[in-house]
Amino acid sequence: MTRFTTRPEILGTFGVVTSTHWIASAVGMSILEKGGNAYDAAAATGFVLQVVEPHLNGPGGDLPVIHYSSATDRVEVVCGQGPAPASATIERYKAEGLSLIPGDGMLSTVIPGAFDGWMLMLRDHGRLPLREVLAPAIHYAREGHPMLPRVSATIAGLAPFFEKEWPTSHATWLPGGEAPAPHALFRNPVLADTWERLLDEAETKSGREAQIEAARDCFYRGFIAEAIARFVERTEVVDGSGERHKGVLSAQDLASYSATVEAPLLGDYHGWTVAKTGPWGQGPVLLQALALLDGSGIEHVDPVGADFVHLVAEAMKLAYADREVYYGDPAFVDVPLETLLSRDYNDERRKLMGSTASFGLRPGTVPGHEEQVARMMKIIDGLGVSETGVYEPTMAHLSEKRGDTVHIDVIDRWGNMVSATPSGGWLQSSPIIPELGFCLNSRAQMFLLDEGLPTSLAPGKRPRTTLTPSIALRDGRAELAFGTPGGDQQDQWQLSLFLRLVHSEANLQEAIDQPLFHTTHFPASFYPRQRQPGHIMVEESFGDGVIEELRRRGHSVEVAPEWSIGRLTAARHGADGLLRAAATPRLMQAYAIGR
């Protein structure tokens, strides 16, 4: 008997696209219909998401991609996470009277990397001309798109602040002085003009690859870079610190930037191999959590029961504790990943996973890193305890003023697979650059203003982002692409999804529909970087019995409404040749399409 799901699991053989907005998913599918491949479709989807979910990502943001190429039979990471500007020194920021980098405004900006990440991926793997990829985003920016109620509420909530402090944002997001009504058509013609001018300049070159290279030059060394640099130089605005600050991003920072391609980190689990980014992202925590759970007996427990929630939460507490004291840009710091992901290390760490909830933050001690661990723990203790158990800004019970992320999974008829988690540059990040129609990012808030630590601010260093797409191979064959927005919760929700797919007979939609949970036991990656020891948030759909059992085990349980946690999407290429896709019903925006 077929079990009820909120939506059908999409099945087909031609191609599947799933993302966090139905328009973007439809655009991605249209690109596949035009003969584009997964890379073209993912990029077109991504650029449309910048238009229709501007509170969650934008052209000035950042981008990690994990993809599988059927032509090369390789999984690779495209890193579009921009680093700190050359003038972003701890000394400079402390001279501004700061102890933490604000979560918005001009000082929180790193080099925008998303555009170059998309262009690098398209140049190396795409098929269609750049104009065809950008055309849908230009259409929705110029002709309008239905304003999501959540975006409308975000803008309305920020209206007084924008009017007083960020007038360029007020002009863009409140045309005529009024916040756009839910579902009303909203236009950003300045952004459409920016992309049109970029295409016109790129098309002075002959050939697809040459035009993409010209577009990269246009963004980072041409009129877009010039407009960004002028705005940063001339603009001083109030940020989360309550004070006015100017930014430090320069034209030279932009001119010297390029996205990169690197090998993924790999972790094996029950016949599967999961591919994640390096420790400049939080992706390795999922691999470590799998290593901790391999041997815990989790494959034998009810995937919606108290044992499952308890084991996953306790494993995540340990993996995220190690994230806090060890992760950073590996070009700058020694991250002992070989140890952190090793069987011996995690066999020992697993012994800390008891039958009751833990409340202490317990990183492991890797030889040679003792002083680093002690210093990080002292800093964490000084950050204090949060009053909210939520780090995920798009959930219904959060302030409408916080930004977040989007996600895309695409598989085409040739077997190419793309998983991307664009973020940053959302409308809450910093003021709109009036000549361009978009704003910059606030990813620098993830740096610390203390010297000599993995996440210490330094020029040219990548912030340790939360963005973490996933691809999984089964018996060496690329099969599954998945991910979610959600800041520090991203790998927690992905872990539950992956375990439920591996250890039960649930299809993609069934697994995504099952109740979700997460812990905020460890420090948030976002300003003001606090934590809630022992806290766990669970959807009420787990049922009273599970919730009470978790409380009996000592967890500090916060119950969230059903269908309120997580924004998972996933796509699968089965050994039988069938393509599958699914998307969460939560927030009623994500959609999977395919045939």
Secondary structure, DSSP 8 states (H G I E B T S, - for coil): -----SS--EEESSEEEEESSHHHHHHHHHHHHTT--HHHHHHHHHHHHHHH-TTT--TBSBEEEEEEETTTTEEEEEEE-----TT--HHHHHHTT-SB--SSSSTT-----HHHHHHHHHHHH--S-HHHHHHHHHHHHHH-EE--HHHHHHHHHHHHHHHHH-HHHHHHHSGGGS---TT-EE--HHHHHHHHHHHHHHTTS-SHHHHHHHHHHHHHHSHHHHHHHHHHHH-EEE-TTSSEEE----HHHHHT---EEE--EEEEETTEEEEE--TTSSTHHHHHHHHHHTTTTGGGS-TTSHHHHHHHHHHHHHHHHHHHHH-S-TTTS---HHHHT-HHHHHHHHTT--SS---S------TT-HHHHHHHHHHHHHH-B-S-S---TTSTTS-TT---B--EEEEETT--EEEE--B---TTTS--BTTTTB-B--GGGGSBSSTTSTTB--TT---------EEEEETTEEEEEEE---GGGHHHHHHHHHHHHHHS---HHHHHHS--EEE--S--SSTT--B-TTEEEEEGGG-HHHHHHHHHTT-EEEEE-TT-S---EEEEE-TTS-EEEEE--GGGT-EEEE-
